[in-house]
Amino acid sequence: MSKPRSRIMYIEDKSEGLVGPARIGRVTFSKSGRSVNYRGRSFLKVGNGYKYNHIAHDNGDHFWISGPRKDGQDRLYPESSRPVEIDDDIAEEYWRDIRGES
């Protein structure tokens, strides 16, 4: 049996509004690629959301999940002063491979 495909992604909670808490972390994808799992939660990809592209399977909250940008401007509204947290287990890989810093 093969290991689930994983990737470092940007995850923003849109359930409280357009600018929500955000993280950079490693997600795993379902076989079909229609859902992702992160920290024990499952998120279903949707195509018709307004400012969101995934819905949490457990409670229906809205999330924006996408590949992180090299320039770090992942937020839809980058002028927000809310910090983007980076999971400790991927921080080194993120800064080296995504942002191109040593």
N, C-alpha and C positions, 0 to 999 in steps of 0.2 A: 504494500500500500504506500502511495506517495505522500509526502508531506504537503500540507496546505500551502499554497503560494502566499507569501507575505511581502509587505512593502511599507516603508516609512511614509506616513500620510499626515496631512493637516486635518484636524477635526475640530469644528466649531459648533457649539450648541446654539441653535437659533430659537429655542423654545421660549426664551425671555425677551426676544426682540432681534433686531438686525445685527447687533454687535453683542455677541455672547462670549462666555468663557471658551478659550481655545487651547488646543494642545497639539504638539507634534509627537506622534507615537507610531509604533508598528502595529498594523492591522493584518489580519489574515482574510483571504477571500474564500468564498464558497466555491465549489466546483464550477457552478454556472457563472460566477462572477457577479451575480445579481445582489449579493449581500456581503457585508464585511463584518468581522468580529473584532472588537477592541475591548480589552479589560473586562471580559466576561459578558459583554453586551453584543447583541446582533442588530445590524442596521440594514434595512432593505432599500435598495436603490430605486428612486422614483424619477420619472421624467417630466412631471408637470408641476413641480413645486415652485413656489415664489420665494426666491432667495435661499432655497434649500434643495438638496438633491438626495437625501436619505431620511428615512423615518426609523426611529428606534422601535424594534420589535416589541419590547416589553411595555411601553407606555405611549407610543405614537408621537413622541417629541421629534421636532425637526432638527436636522443637522446638515452642515455643509462639510463634505469630506472630499478632499482632492489631494493630488500630489503636491508636495511643498515646492515653493518657488526658490530658485537659486538666489534671488535678491532679498528673500525673507518677507516680501510684501504679500503675504498669504490672505490677509483679511480683505473682504469685499470693500470695507471702509477703512483703509490704512491709517486715516487720521485719528482713529481711536487710540486712546492711551492705555487701553487694557492690554496687559502683557499676554504673550503667547508662551505657555509653559512647554518645556521640552522634557520628555520622559528620560530619566537618568540612564536607563538601559540602552538607549540609542543615541544619546547626546554626542558622543565622540564620532560615531558614524555619520550622523546628520551634519555636523560642522565640517567634516572631512569630505564626504561624498556629495552632499547636496549643496552646501554653501561654498565649498572649495577652499576652506581654511584649514590650516594645520593645527 
